Amino acid sequence: MLVRAIAGVLMLWSSAAWAATLSWTSNTDSDLAGYHVYQCTQLPCTRTSGTASSLATLGTSTSFDIGTPAVTEYYFVTAYDFSNNESAGSAVATFTPVGSTPPVAAPAIGASPMSLSFTATQGGADPATQSISVSNLGGGTPTWSVSSDSAWMSRTPNTGAGNGVLTIGVTTGSLTAGTYNDAVKIWLIGAITPITVPVTFTIGSAPVPPALGASPTSLSFTATQGVAPATQNVNISNTGGGTLNWTASDNATWLNLSRTSGTGNGIVTVSAVPGAAALGTYNGSITLTVVGGASVTLPVTLTVVATAPVTSPVTTTVKSPSSPHGLAVGFGKKK
């Protein structure tokens, strides 16, 4: 798309014997199709001033014969591409008939670009500042001031004269996700209406952080003194967004974990090893931690009980029918 403005315009003054000719610096964009010549009878003279009329549409020629107008006229040129996109206007050239006193050009200003757009993430860093160029399109040295309505937008400076550059910034602050609209208003001192540059600020939702889930939420082991109980599993899952990177640790010498870190969902196998621990109940915990999120603590209980009791043999006396005195026979209870 062609966006380069005409670099300059040279006016050759007329006389009674020859006509005046406009000439300008060639636009160097590769998709240049030609030029539009505009004429105004008063200042300001721009495409948006309402005083300009199209005088001619040319090819790539860089000059145009305007004849010998009887009154003072104003001219500017724009470039256009093959898609009919049109550039900004050149500086204004003035034709003054022979014997006339050149008029004093009225103050006029322009702004470029004519809109701004910012993007950010909720709660994130503020986007980079952007600039608006203020240009003098009329006579003298026009003075101007700048205003806007929203607290989230800043502008520097607030006043100026002639050409200048405005720095526009936006602040994310506590703004929620959504699209916010305002405008930079550039007021020419003495003018009734300003130049309005719309500003759009789009804030995207903050990414959902990872969150750690664990099941079960506690463990309980019962061990016979000197004998380790069966292992148990802890299932780890990501209940949030993004990628879950987690670590696992314990605070008891009798606890063993099959793994101490992982990414995404996983399983940690937990072993309780009482060793020579005395009878009683022991308390410990497993702590699961995720980077950028809250940790989860799982209570673990180990109860050590006595070994199974040993049963003594039982002796029973049975009388033999053939023996008057009886026969003592021992039966041992099978363990």
C-alpha positions in Angstrom: 0.0 0.0 0.0 1.4 3.4 -1.0 1.7 5.8 2.0 4.5 8.1 1.2 3.5 11.8 0.9 4.8 14.0 -1.9 8.1 15.5 -0.8 7.7 19.0 -2.1 5.9 21.3 -4.6 7.5 24.1 -6.6 5.3 26.8 -8.0 6.4 28.8 -11.1 4.7 32.1 -11.2 2.7 33.2 -14.2 3.0 36.3 -16.4 0.7 37.8 -19.0 2.6 35.8 -21.7 2.9 32.3 -20.2 1.1 29.9 -18.0 2.1 28.7 -14.5 3.2 25.1 -13.9 3.2 23.0 -10.8 6.1 20.6 -10.4 6.9 18.2 -7.5 9.3 15.6 -6.3 8.6 12.1 -7.6 7.2 9.5 -5.3 9.6 6.5 -5.1 7.2 3.8 -4.0 7.3 0.7 -6.3 3.5 0.6 -6.7 3.0 4.2 -7.7 0.2 4.6 -10.3 0.0 8.4 -10.5 -0.9 11.7 -8.9 -4.1 13.7 -8.0 -3.9 17.5 -8.2 -6.3 19.4 -5.9 -7.2 23.1 -6.0 -8.6 25.4 -3.3 -9.9 29.0 -3.4 -9.1 29.6 0.3 -7.0 28.3 3.2 -6.7 25.9 4.9 -6.4 23.7 1.8 -6.3 20.0 2.6 -8.4 17.0 1.7 -10.2 17.2 5.0 -10.7 21.0 5.1 -13.8 20.9 2.9 -12.3 23.6 0.6 -10.4 21.3 -1.9 -11.7 20.2 -5.2 -10.1 17.6 -7.5 -8.4 19.4 -10.5 -6.7 16.6 -12.3 -5.7 12.9 -12.1 -2.4 12.2 -13.8 0.0 9.3 -14.5 3.5 9.4 -13.3 4.3 12.9 -14.7 5.7 15.3 -12.0 4.3 18.5 -13.4 1.0 20.1 -14.4 0.1 23.3 -16.3 -2.5 25.2 -14.3 -2.9 28.0 -16.9 -3.2 31.6 -15.7 -6.0 31.9 -13.0 -7.4 35.4 -12.5 -7.5 35.1 -8.8 -5.3 33.6 -6.1 -5.5 29.8 -6.0 -4.0 27.1 -3.8 -2.8 23.7 -4.8 -1.5 20.4 -3.4 -0.7 17.0 -4.8 -1.2 13.4 -3.6 0.1 10.1 -4.9 -2.0 7.0 -5.4 -1.2 3.3 -6.1 -2.8 0.7 -8.3 -5.3 -0.2 -5.5 -6.3 3.5 -5.4 -4.8 4.0 -2.0 -4.0 7.7 -1.6 -1.1 9.3 0.2 -1.1 12.3 2.4 -1.0 15.7 0.7 2.0 17.7 -0.2 2.7 21.1 1.1 0.4 23.8 -0.3 1.5 25.9 -3.2 0.0 29.3 -3.9 -0.6 31.0 -7.3 -0.9 34.7 -7.2 -1.9 36.6 -10.4 0.5 39.3 -11.6 -0.1 42.6 -9.8 -1.8 40.9 -6.9 -0.5 41.1 -3.3 0.1 37.6 -2.0 -2.4 36.9 0.8 -1.3 35.9 4.3 -1.9 32.2 4.7 -4.2 31.3 7.6 -2.7 29.0 10.3 -3.4 25.3 9.8 -2.1 22.1 11.2 -2.2 18.4 10.3 -1.5 15.2 12.2 -0.1 11.8 11.2 -0.9 9.0 11.8 -4.7 9.6 12.1 -5.3 6.7 14.5 -3.4 4.7 17.2 -3.8 1.1 18.5 -2.3 -0.4 21.6 -2.4 -4.0 23.0 -1.5 -5.4 26.4 -2.2 -8.3 28.8 -4.3 -7.8 32.0 -2.0 -7.2 34.8 1.1 -7.2 32.5 3.5 -4.6 31.4 2.5 -1.4 29.7 3.0 -1.4 25.9 5.5 0.9 24.2 4.6 4.5 23.6 3.7 5.7 20.1 4.1 9.1 18.4 1.9 11.6 16.5 3.6 14.1 14.2 1.9 17.6 14.2 2.7 19.6 11.0 2.2 23.2 10.0 0.0 23.3 6.9 -0.7 27.0 6.8 0.9 30.3 7.3 2.9 31.7 10.2 3.7 29.6 13.3 0.4 28.1 14.5 0.1 27.3 18.2 -1.8 24.2 19.4 -2.8 22.3 22.5 -3.6 18.7 23.2 -6.3 17.0 25.3 -7.8 13.5 26.0 -10.4 12.1 28.4 -9.2 8.8 29.8 -7.0 8.4 32.8 -5.3 5.4 31.2 -3.8 7.5 28.4 -1.0 10.1 28.7 0.4 12.6 26.2 3.5 14.7 26.1 3.7 17.7 25.5 0.3 19.3 26.1 1.1 22.4 24.0 3.3 23.3 21.0 3.9 25.7 18.1 4.5 24.9 14.4 5.7 21.3 13.8 6.0 18.9 16.7 5.9 15.4 17.9 3.4 14.0 20.5 4.3 11.0 22.7 1.3 8.9 23.6 1.4 6.2 26.3 -1.2 4.0 27.9 -1.2 2.3 31.3 -2.6 -1.1 32.0 -3.0 -0.6 35.8 -6.1 -2.3 37.2 -8.0 -2.3 33.9 -9.8 -5.5 33.2 -9.7 -7.4 29.9 -11.6 -5.6 27.1 -11.3 -2.8 24.5 -11.1 0.8 25.6 -11.5 3.8 23.2 -10.5 7.4 23.5 -9.0 10.1 21.2 -6.2 12.6 21.2 -7.6 16.0 20.4 -5.2 18.5 18.8 -6.6 22.0 19.0 -5.3 24.8 16.8 -5.5 28.0 19.0 -8.5 29.9 17.8 -10.2 27.0 15.9 -13.6 25.7 16.8 -13.0 22.0 16.2 -9.9 19.9 16.9 -8.1 17.3 14.9 -9.2 14.0 16.4 -6.9 11.0 16.5 -8.8 7.9 17.7 -6.9 5.7 20.2 -7.9 2.0 20.8 -6.5 0.1 23.8 -7.1 -3.7 23.8 -6.3 -5.7 27.0 -6.3 -9.5 26.7 -7.1 -11.8 29.6 -4.2 -12.9 31.8 -3.1 -16.5 31.2 -4.4 -19.0 33.7 -1.4 -20.3 35.9 -0.9 -24.0 36.6 -2.4 -25.3 39.8 -1.5 -28.5 41.6 -4.1 -31.2 42.5 -3.3 -34.3 44.6 -5.3 -37.4 45.4 -5.6 -38.7 48.1 -5.1 -35.7 50.3 -3.7 -37.8 53.2 -2.0 -41.2 53.8 -2.2 -43.7 56.7 0.1 -46.7 57.1 -0.1 -49.5 59.7 3.0 -51.7 60.2 3.9 -54.7 62.3 7.0 -53.9 64.3 10.0 -54.5 62.0 7.9 -55.2 58.9 7.2 -52.4 56.2 3.5 -52.0 55.0 2.5 -52.0 51.4 3.3 -48.8 49.4 0.6 -46.3 48.5 0.3 -43.9 45.5 -0.3 -40.1 45.3 -1.8 -39.0 42.0 -0.7 -35.5 40.8 -2.7 -33.5 38.3 -2.8 -30.0 36.8 -6.1 -28.3 37.7 -5.2 -24.9 36.2 -3.6 -23.8 32.9 -0.2 -23.8 31.2 2.4 -26.3 32.1 2.7 -27.8 35.6 6.2 -28.3 36.9 6.2 -29.7 40.4 8.5 -31.0 43.1 7.9 -33.4 46.0 9.6 -33.7 49.4 9.0 -35.3 52.8 10.0 -34.5 56.4 10.3 -37.9 58.0 13.2 -40.4 58.0 10.8 -43.3 57.7 9.2 -41.9 54.5 10.5 -42.7 51.0 9.3 -41.2 47.7 9.7 -42.8 44.3 10.3 -39.5 42.6 10.8 -35.9 43.7 9.9 -33.9 40.6 7.9 -34.0 37.4 6.1 -32.2 34.6 2.3 -32.4 34.1 0.3 -35.3 35.6 2.2 -37.9 37.5 2.3 -40.6 40.3 4.5 -40.6 43.4 4.8 -44.0 45.1 5.1 -43.6 48.9 6.8 -46.2 51.1 6.7 -46.2 54.9 9.8 -48.0 56.5 9.4 -48.3 60.3 12.7 -50.1 60.7 13.4 -50.6 64.4 10.8 -48.0 65.4 9.1 -48.6 68.8 5.4 -49.2 69.1 3.3 -46.1 68.6 2.0 -43.6 66.1 4.3 -41.4 64.0 3.3 -38.3 62.0 5.0 -36.8 58.9 4.0 -35.0 55.7 4.7 -34.8 52.0 4.9 -31.3 50.4 4.1 -30.8 46.7 5.3 -27.5 45.2 4.5 -25.9 41.8 6.5 -23.0 40.3 4.3 -19.9 40.4 1.5 -21.6 42.4 0.5 -22.7 45.8 2.0 -25.8 47.5 0.0 -28.7 48.8 0.8 -30.6 52.0 -0.4 -34.2 52.6 -0.4 -35.5 56.2 1.1 -39.0 56.6 0.5 -41.3 59.7 2.4 -44.4 60.5 1.2 -46.7 63.3 3.6 -49.4 64.5 1.9 -52.3 66.3 3.3 -55.4 68.1 4.1 -58.7 66.3 1.4 -61.4 66.3 1.3 -63.4 69.6 2.8 -67.0 69.7 0.2 -69.7 70.9 1.7 -72.3 73.4 1.0 -76.2 72.9 -2.1 -77.7 74.6 -1.9 -81.2 76.3 -5.0 -83.4 76.6 -5.2 -86.8 78.6 -7.2 -89.6 77.0 -7.9 -93.0 78.8 -7.3 -96.1 76.8 -10.0 -98.7 77.0 -7.4 -101.5 77.4 -5.5 -99.7 80.2 -7.1 -99.2 83.6 -4.6 -96.6 84.4 -5.0 -94.6 81.2 -2.5 -93.4 78.6 -1.4 -89.9 78.4 -1.3 -88.7 74.8 -0.1 -85.2 73.9 -1.6 -83.3 71.0 0.1 -80.1 70.0 -2.0 -77.4 68.4 -0.8 -76.6 65.0 0.3 -73.1 64.6 
